[in-house]
Amino acid sequence: MLWLLLLGGALGCGADQAAPLAFTMLQRTRVSKGSSVFWGNASLDGQLSHLLEGFNVTQVLPLESPDAWARRQQDVATYLVYFGQLVKLFSMERPINYTQMLCCHLGCRLFPDGTAHSFYEVTLNGTAFLSFHVPNATWQRRWPGKDAVATFAERELMKYPKTTQDLQHFLNTTCVGILRAQSAGTGKQSSRSHAPLVLGLILGIFALLGMAVGIFLCTGGSC
């Protein structure tokens, strides 16, 4: 939902006692002439935890059991295949002769005083596109001026619990819970986490689906 390399330099260094713990995820999708290419990664406290290359996703750190991870891999692969087919369909309906680049950057940080901050930011072709306001579970347009694609994507993402309340729960509870467990030295996820959401949201795929519809149906036409 990527895109997940070279995050280490952007994360807090464990040697700095004042630095927050961070679970940060980066996903990129390049869409060109009806084809989609996926890559990305996730980092936990500066260590690579997940890697996405094409349709293959790898768990580098053992955050989930082998059985749970096998199911997650299959879920992600199935979604990415579906997403690629959707892009091809939209491309046949409204051909686009230039490359679109989507980037989702999301995660959470846990500070030494126990406070936490979560975020989800999306760019389109290097320009701020949408962001998720975690406290009240709302999407906000960041695209300069009025834009039909951004408006459409925002409206679609606000329709579903998975892209509002469930996303809020993941960022505020699951993500922060991973960091609290890491801080306590257990390295285990809370049993209360929304396991089926974890990798899907790491990859940002729910946001990608909403934006794909907007980009391929609204570009060159009216929404």
N, C-alpha and C positions, 0 to 999 in steps of 0.2 A: 501499500500500500503501500528494491529501492536502491541503488543510490547510497550505500552505507560506508564510504571510505574516508580516511584522513580526518577523522573527528578528534583524535587524541589531542592534538594541539589546541583544540577549542575547548577542551574540558579541563576541569580543575585538576591540579597535580596532587596526588595523595601525600606527597611530602610536605605540602603546605597545610598546616593544621587549621588555618582559617578558611581554606577553600571548601566549598560545598561538595558533597557527593553528587554525581550526576548520572542519570540514565538518559542518554540522548540518541535520537534516531534520525537518520537522514535517508530519504528515498528519492530517487530520480527516475523519471520516465521520459523517454524520447519517442515522440510519435512523428513518423515521416512516411508519406506516401502509403498510408494504410497499415504500416507495420509499427509495432511497439517494442522498445528495448528497455529492460528494467535493470537497475543496479542500485546498490546502497549498502548501508551497514547500521549497526547499533553498537553503542559503547556504554559499558557500565564502569563508572569510576575510572575512566581513561583506558579501559581494556576492551578490545573488540569482543563483543558478545554474540553478534549475529552478522551474517554476510549474505547478501543477495547478488547473484550473478545470473541474469537471464531468468529462467524459470526455476533455478536451483537456489534454495535457501539453506544455509548451514547454521547450526547452533554451535558457536565456538566455545562459550562457557556453558557448563551444565546447569542451566537455570530450570529446565524441565526434565522429567524422567524420560528415558528412551521411548516408552510407549506413548506418552503424551506428545512428545516431540514428533514422532512418526505421524500422528494424526494431524498435527499442526502443519507439517510439511505438505501433506496431501491437500489440506484445505487451501493453503496458499497457492500451490501449483494449479489446483482446479480454478481458483479465482483468476489467476493471471492468464490462463488459457481463455477463460470467458471474457476477460477484459480485452485481450488481443482480438478476439472474434468480434466484439462489440465495436472496436475501433475500425476494423475492416468494413463492417456494415455501414457505419457512419461515413466512412471515407467514400464508399460507393454512392451514398446518397448526396454528399456534398464534398467533392474532391478538394483537397487542400494541397497546394503544390509547394508548401514550405514546411519547415520543421517546427514542431511545438515541443517545448521543454517544460515539464512540470517538476517542481521540487517541493517535497513536504519535509519540514523540520519540526520535530516534536519531542517532548520529553518532560523531565522534571528534575528539580534540584532540591537537595535537602541540606539546610544550613546547620552550622554547629549549635545554634540556639534552639533547634528543633522545628523551626519554621520551614515551609516548603513553597516552591513556586513551580507551576506547571505551565506549559505553553504548546501551541500548535500553530505553525506559520506555513503558508503556502505561497510560492512564487510561480509565475508563468513567464517563461522566456526572460528570466532574470529580474522581473519587476514584481513587487509585492502585489499579491492577488487577493488572498483571503487570510483571515486569522480567526482562531477560535478563542472566545473569551470564556475561560474556564469557570470562573465563579458563578456565572448565570447561564452557562451552557448555550451560548449564542454564537453564530458565525457573523463576522463583520467584513464588509468589503474593504480592501486596501488599494484596489486598482485606481489610478488617478482619473478623476472625472467620472462621468456616468458611463457604464459599460454594460451592454446587454448580457454578455457571457458571465461576468462576475455577478450580476444581479440574478441571473437564472441559477447559477451554481449555488449562491447563497440561499435562495428560496428552496431549492431541492434538498440541500443539506439540512435545512431546518425542519423538514417534514418528518424525519424518521428518528426513533429513539436511539438507533445505533450510532447516528452521527450527532446526537445531542447528549441525552442523559447517559448513555452507555460510554460515550467518549469522555464525558466529564468524570464518570466513575473510574474509568481506566487511568486518566491523568492524575486525578486527586487521590485515588485509593490504591489501585493496583501498582502504578508506577512508583508512587511514594512508598508503598509497602515494600517493594523490592529494595529500595534504598535503605529503609529502616532495618530490614533484615540484614543487609550488607553491613550497615553501621554496627549492628549488634554482633556481627561476626558469624552469622549463620549461613548467609549466602543463599537462603531459600525463600521462595515466594510464599506469601500468605495463602492459606487454604481458602480464604474468602475472595481471592482474586477471580476476575471473570476470565478464566482460562481460555475459552474459545475466542476471546477478543484480543488476547495479548499480542500474538504475532501479527494478526490482521491489522491492528492499529499501529504496531511498530512499522509496518510497511505502508501505512497511510492509505490503504486501498479503498476504504469507504469514501474518503474525500476524493480520491481519483475517479471513482465511479460517477459521483455527482458532477464533477467538473468535466469529465469526458463527454457526458451528455450535453452539457452546456456548450462546450467548445465545438463539437462536431455538428450540433444542430443549429447553433446560433451564429457561428462564424459565417459571414457572407449572406446572412438572412436576418429575419426578425424573430424574436422569441415570443 
